[in-house]
């Protein structure tokens, strides 16, 4: 049976069998000097085998950058738990892999 991840916005989904990695990226925008600077928004992405571009699963772009990061981390952690069939993990173990 195939499993899929549905993006938080409901506009994308990913076949779990092709998932290589999930990660959080801080979004940025170009300032008036032409440099990219962080804008306080964070997105959760899925890296898919045999695909050039990663897929955005969720974006957290409220007024508080720290809260956006915490929400993205919680979303990614919940996703990992769901993909592991409800099995819990320790955050320190995730960093070691």
QUIWOWO-V470943 format. One record per residue. N is the residue number from 1. RES is the residue in one small letter. PHI is phi in whole degrees, 0 to 359 (* if undefined). BURIAL is + if it has 24 or more other ideal C-beta (glycine too) atoms within 12 Angstrom, else -. Layout:
n=N res=RES phi=PHI burial=BURIAL
n=N res=RES phi=PHI burial=BURIAL
This chain:
n=1 res=x phi=* burial=-
n=2 res=x phi=278 burial=-
n=3 res=x phi=243 burial=-
n=4 res=x phi=230 burial=-
n=5 res=x phi=255 burial=+
n=6 res=x phi=262 burial=-
n=7 res=x phi=298 burial=-
n=8 res=x phi=302 burial=+
n=9 res=x phi=279 burial=-
n=10 res=x phi=78 burial=-
n=11 res=x phi=258 burial=-
n=12 res=x phi=212 burial=+
n=13 res=x phi=214 burial=-
n=14 res=x phi=228 burial=+
n=15 res=x phi=287 burial=-
n=16 res=x phi=300 burial=-
n=17 res=x phi=298 burial=-
n=18 res=x phi=260 burial=-
n=19 res=x phi=286 burial=+
n=20 res=x phi=258 burial=-
n=21 res=x phi=197 burial=+
n=22 res=x phi=233 burial=+
n=23 res=x phi=203 burial=+
n=24 res=x phi=251 burial=+
n=25 res=x phi=230 burial=+
n=26 res=x phi=282 burial=+
n=27 res=x phi=284 burial=+
n=28 res=x phi=218 burial=-
n=29 res=x phi=217 burial=-
n=30 res=x phi=280 burial=-
n=31 res=x phi=272 burial=-
n=32 res=x phi=293 burial=-
n=33 res=x phi=268 burial=-
n=34 res=x phi=87 burial=-
n=35 res=x phi=258 burial=-
n=36 res=x phi=276 burial=-
n=37 res=x phi=233 burial=-
n=38 res=x phi=300 burial=-
n=39 res=x phi=247 burial=-
n=40 res=x phi=87 burial=-
n=41 res=x phi=263 burial=+
n=42 res=x phi=230 burial=+
n=43 res=x phi=236 burial=+
n=44 res=x phi=259 burial=+
n=45 res=x phi=242 burial=+
n=46 res=x phi=242 burial=+
n=47 res=x phi=266 burial=-
n=48 res=x phi=247 burial=+
n=49 res=x phi=300 burial=-
n=50 res=x phi=63 burial=-
n=51 res=x phi=228 burial=-
n=52 res=x phi=290 burial=-
n=53 res=x phi=255 burial=-
n=54 res=x phi=282 burial=+
n=55 res=x phi=254 burial=+
n=56 res=x phi=281 burial=+
n=57 res=x phi=264 burial=+
n=58 res=x phi=198 burial=+
n=59 res=x phi=233 burial=+
n=60 res=x phi=241 burial=+
n=61 res=x phi=225 burial=+
n=62 res=x phi=287 burial=-
n=63 res=x phi=283 burial=-
n=64 res=x phi=249 burial=-
n=65 res=x phi=299 burial=-
n=66 res=x phi=296 burial=-
n=67 res=x phi=293 burial=-
n=68 res=x phi=299 burial=+
n=69 res=x phi=296 burial=+
n=70 res=x phi=299 burial=-
n=71 res=x phi=294 burial=+
n=72 res=x phi=295 burial=+
n=73 res=x phi=296 burial=+
n=74 res=x phi=295 burial=-
n=75 res=x phi=298 burial=+
n=76 res=x phi=295 burial=+
n=77 res=x phi=297 burial=-
n=78 res=x phi=296 burial=-
n=79 res=x phi=297 burial=+
n=80 res=x phi=299 burial=+
n=81 res=x phi=299 burial=-
n=82 res=x phi=297 burial=-
n=83 res=x phi=292 burial=-
n=84 res=x phi=268 burial=-
n=85 res=x phi=69 burial=-
n=86 res=x phi=93 burial=-
n=87 res=x phi=291 burial=-
n=88 res=x phi=279 burial=-
n=89 res=x phi=224 burial=-
n=90 res=x phi=260 burial=-
n=91 res=x phi=304 burial=-
n=92 res=x phi=295 burial=-
n=93 res=x phi=292 burial=-
n=94 res=x phi=296 burial=-
n=95 res=x phi=291 burial=-
n=96 res=x phi=280 burial=-
n=97 res=x phi=268 burial=-
